[in-house]
Amino acid sequence: MQPAGLKGATASTPARRCSRPRTVVDLSACRTVLSRAGGLVDEEHERNLTAPQGTRDVTSLFAETQTAKAFIGEAAVRIVDRALALSAGPAT
């Protein structure tokens, strides 16, 4: 049985049914990646409150946070694309 919002022109198809779990996985991955990157930044900050940071530490930390940013940005595009597809286009 289809939810009321999916009757008619936006009938449920295998692609639509798979879209929702993929979105859940993407959101979970984004939360995990963001939490890990934030934890690394917090750990480095706590470790170096009084001591100066080495260039190598800052560079690797920067690389980790930029990787997280890139992953989350790409996942956000996928999530929005799926949401638009499920709603049969942009909201008006």
Secondary structure, 3 states (H helix, E strand, C coil): CCCHHHCHHHCCCHHHHHHHHHHHHHHHHHHHHHHHHHHHHHHHHHHCCCCCCCHHHHHHHHHHHHHHHHHHHHHHHHHHHHHHHHCCCCCC
